[in-house]
């Protein structure tokens, strides 16, 4: 066996050389070790992850209705909502916009019970260490039959803004997000992953959608490159 191992290693080197020769790295592979943007491409145009987030909300626009609660601001409920009767903002504390509802997803006593028909919670769970508590808080907020529309980052850089203020703790997959959501929402749960190797690479480099030759290239989804994971979950009536 010991005599065979060097032969196997040599065969492996030869095989890898053949693969590189027959399928060389694509032209344009950058040797740069710094990104084009450290703000997710926001300073260049539309961030890659936002393309997916907005596509998800657009697909579920019919659920954004009645009393809608959204984390941070009400931009998505105003943009994608249909039949919105009241649009509210949930904010954790200092710096809250006027009229915002102050509450902490990880502290249920700070949240109203059975309050919203729809809760939009985008790119938030990554920055909450007690993610399971946050899911239970989101469930508490919803009225019976209400919908949680949630997105979380998969493959992504660190958000330095969040890291320096309250922390950047998690990156998710469909498997981990399902494990978090199912105890609260049971089978009334649909998970979708968005991304492919181009999308993941572009996001990490800080490129924007407008930097790509064709934005439609982002629409090919490869479950092994999960850039954004989205969940639509319904509270039992």
C-alpha positions as CSV (number, residue, x, y, z in Angstrom):
1,X,0.0,0.0,0.0
2,X,2.8,2.5,0.9
3,X,4.4,1.8,-2.5
4,X,1.2,2.6,-4.3
5,X,0.5,6.0,-2.7
6,X,3.3,7.9,-4.6
7,X,1.9,6.4,-7.9
8,X,-1.6,7.6,-7.0
9,X,-0.3,11.1,-6.1
10,X,1.6,11.3,-9.4
11,X,-1.5,10.1,-11.3
12,X,-3.5,12.8,-9.5
13,X,-1.1,15.5,-10.5
14,X,-1.2,14.4,-14.2
15,X,-5.0,14.3,-14.1
16,X,-5.2,17.8,-12.7
17,X,-2.7,19.0,-15.3
18,X,-4.9,17.5,-18.1
19,X,-8.0,19.1,-16.7
20,X,-6.4,22.6,-16.5
21,X,-5.1,22.2,-20.1
22,X,-8.4,21.0,-21.5
23,X,-10.5,23.5,-19.5
24,X,-8.3,26.5,-18.8
25,X,-9.4,29.3,-16.4
26,X,-11.7,31.8,-18.0
27,X,-10.0,35.0,-19.3
28,X,-10.4,38.0,-17.1
29,X,-9.8,36.1,-13.8
30,X,-8.6,38.9,-11.6
31,X,-5.5,38.5,-9.3
32,X,-6.7,41.4,-7.2
33,X,-7.0,40.7,-3.5
34,X,-9.2,43.8,-2.8
35,X,-12.9,44.1,-3.9
36,X,-14.2,46.7,-6.3
37,X,-16.5,47.8,-3.6
38,X,-16.8,47.1,0.2
39,X,-20.5,48.2,0.3
40,X,-21.9,45.2,-1.7
41,X,-21.7,47.2,-4.9
42,X,-24.2,49.8,-3.7
43,X,-21.9,52.6,-4.7
44,X,-21.8,51.1,-8.2
45,X,-25.4,50.4,-8.8
46,X,-27.9,47.6,-7.8
47,X,-26.3,45.1,-5.3
48,X,-26.4,41.5,-6.5
49,X,-28.2,40.3,-3.4
50,X,-30.8,43.1,-3.7
51,X,-31.7,41.9,-7.1
52,X,-32.7,38.6,-5.6
53,X,-34.5,40.1,-2.6
54,X,-36.6,42.4,-4.7
55,X,-37.4,39.5,-7.1
56,X,-38.6,37.4,-4.1
57,X,-40.8,40.2,-2.8
58,X,-42.2,40.9,-6.2
59,X,-43.2,37.2,-6.5
60,X,-45.0,37.4,-3.2
61,X,-46.6,40.9,-3.7
62,X,-50.1,39.5,-3.2
63,X,-49.1,38.6,0.4
64,X,-48.0,42.1,1.2
65,X,-51.4,43.4,2.2
66,X,-53.4,44.6,5.2
67,X,-51.3,45.7,8.2
68,X,-47.7,45.3,7.1
69,X,-44.7,45.6,9.4
70,X,-41.2,45.9,8.0
71,X,-37.8,46.0,9.6
72,X,-35.8,49.3,9.3
73,X,-38.0,51.2,6.9
74,X,-41.2,50.8,4.9
75,X,-39.6,51.0,1.4
76,X,-40.5,47.4,0.3
77,X,-44.0,47.4,1.7
78,X,-44.7,50.7,-0.2
79,X,-43.1,49.4,-3.4
80,X,-44.4,45.9,-3.6
81,X,-47.5,46.0,-1.4
82,X,-51.0,45.4,-2.8
83,X,-53.9,46.4,-0.6
84,X,-51.8,47.7,2.2
85,X,-54.0,49.3,4.8
86,X,-51.3,50.3,7.3
87,X,-47.5,50.3,6.8
88,X,-45.4,50.3,10.0
89,X,-41.7,50.1,10.7
90,X,-40.1,47.9,13.4
91,X,-36.9,49.3,14.8
92,X,-34.7,48.0,17.7
93,X,-33.9,51.3,19.3
94,X,-31.8,54.5,18.9
95,X,-32.0,56.1,15.4
96,X,-35.5,54.9,14.8
97,X,-37.5,57.0,12.2
98,X,-40.5,59.0,13.5
99,X,-43.5,56.8,14.2
100,X,-41.5,53.5,14.2
101,X,-42.6,50.7,16.5
102,X,-39.7,50.0,18.9
103,X,-39.2,46.4,19.7
104,X,-36.6,43.6,19.8
105,X,-37.3,40.4,17.9
106,X,-35.4,38.4,20.6
107,X,-37.5,39.9,23.4
108,X,-41.1,38.9,22.9
109,X,-42.4,41.2,25.7
110,X,-41.4,44.2,23.5
111,X,-43.5,43.0,20.6
112,X,-47.3,43.2,20.0
113,X,-49.1,39.9,19.8
114,X,-51.1,38.9,16.6
115,X,-50.4,42.4,15.1
116,X,-49.5,42.2,11.4
117,X,-50.9,40.5,8.3
118,X,-47.5,40.5,6.8
119,X,-44.0,40.9,8.3
120,X,-41.2,41.8,5.9
121,X,-37.8,40.8,7.5
122,X,-35.0,41.1,4.9
123,X,-31.3,40.5,5.6
124,X,-31.8,40.8,9.4
125,X,-31.3,37.4,10.8
126,X,-27.6,37.4,10.0
127,X,-27.0,40.2,12.6
128,X,-29.0,38.6,15.5
129,X,-27.0,36.1,17.5
130,X,-30.2,34.6,19.1
131,X,-31.6,33.8,15.7
132,X,-34.1,31.2,17.0
133,X,-35.5,33.7,19.5
134,X,-35.9,36.2,16.6
135,X,-37.9,33.7,14.6
136,X,-40.2,33.1,17.6
137,X,-40.6,36.9,17.9
138,X,-41.5,37.2,14.2
139,X,-44.1,34.4,14.7
140,X,-45.6,36.3,17.7
141,X,-46.0,39.5,15.6
142,X,-48.1,37.9,13.0
143,X,-51.9,37.6,13.1
144,X,-53.3,34.1,12.6
145,X,-53.0,33.4,8.9
146,X,-50.4,36.1,8.5
147,X,-47.2,35.8,6.4
148,X,-43.5,36.2,7.2
149,X,-41.5,37.2,4.2
150,X,-37.8,36.7,5.2
151,X,-34.5,36.8,3.4
152,X,-31.0,36.0,4.8
153,X,-27.5,36.1,3.4
154,X,-25.8,32.9,2.3
155,X,-22.5,33.4,0.5
156,X,-21.5,37.0,1.4
157,X,-18.8,39.3,2.7
158,X,-18.9,40.6,6.2
159,X,-21.1,43.7,6.6
160,X,-18.6,46.0,8.3
161,X,-21.3,48.5,9.2
162,X,-23.2,45.9,11.1
163,X,-20.2,44.1,12.5
164,X,-18.9,47.3,14.2
165,X,-22.3,48.2,15.7
166,X,-24.1,45.1,16.8
167,X,-22.4,42.1,15.2
168,X,-22.4,40.0,12.0
169,X,-22.9,36.5,13.2
170,X,-24.3,34.0,10.7
171,X,-24.4,32.9,7.1
172,X,-27.3,30.6,6.2
173,X,-28.3,27.7,3.9
174,X,-31.7,26.4,3.0
175,X,-31.0,23.6,5.5
176,X,-30.2,25.8,8.5
177,X,-33.0,28.3,7.8
178,X,-35.5,25.5,7.5
179,X,-34.3,24.1,10.9
180,X,-34.8,27.6,12.4
181,X,-38.3,28.3,11.0
182,X,-40.0,24.9,11.0
183,X,-40.6,24.7,14.8
184,X,-42.6,27.9,14.7
185,X,-44.3,27.6,11.3
186,X,-44.5,23.9,10.7
187,X,-45.2,22.8,7.1
188,X,-46.6,26.2,6.2
189,X,-43.2,27.1,4.9
190,X,-41.6,27.6,1.4
191,X,-37.9,28.1,1.0
192,X,-36.1,29.3,-2.1
193,X,-32.4,29.8,-2.7
194,X,-31.0,32.3,-5.2
195,X,-27.6,32.5,-6.8
196,X,-25.0,30.8,-9.0
197,X,-21.2,30.9,-9.1
198,X,-21.3,34.1,-11.2
199,X,-23.6,35.8,-8.7
200,X,-21.5,34.7,-5.7
201,X,-18.3,35.8,-7.3
202,X,-19.7,39.2,-8.4
203,X,-21.1,39.9,-4.9
204,X,-17.8,39.1,-3.2
205,X,-16.0,41.3,-5.6
206,X,-18.4,44.2,-4.9
207,X,-19.8,44.3,-8.4
208,X,-23.3,45.6,-9.1
209,X,-25.9,44.2,-11.4
210,X,-25.1,46.9,-13.9
211,X,-21.5,45.6,-14.1
212,X,-22.7,42.3,-15.6
213,X,-22.9,41.8,-19.4
214,X,-26.5,40.5,-18.9
215,X,-28.5,40.7,-15.7
216,X,-30.5,37.6,-16.7
217,X,-27.4,35.6,-16.0
218,X,-28.4,36.0,-12.3
219,X,-31.6,34.1,-12.9
220,X,-30.0,30.7,-13.3
221,X,-30.1,29.2,-9.8
222,X,-27.5,26.7,-8.6
223,X,-28.4,25.3,-5.2
224,X,-24.7,24.8,-4.4
225,X,-24.1,28.6,-4.6
226,X,-26.8,30.1,-2.3
227,X,-26.3,33.8,-2.2
228,X,-29.7,34.7,-0.8
229,X,-32.1,32.3,1.0
230,X,-35.7,33.4,1.1
231,X,-38.7,32.0,3.1
232,X,-42.4,32.6,2.9
233,X,-44.0,31.3,6.1
234,X,-47.6,31.4,7.2
235,X,-48.8,31.5,10.8
236,X,-51.5,28.9,11.5
237,X,-55.0,30.4,11.4
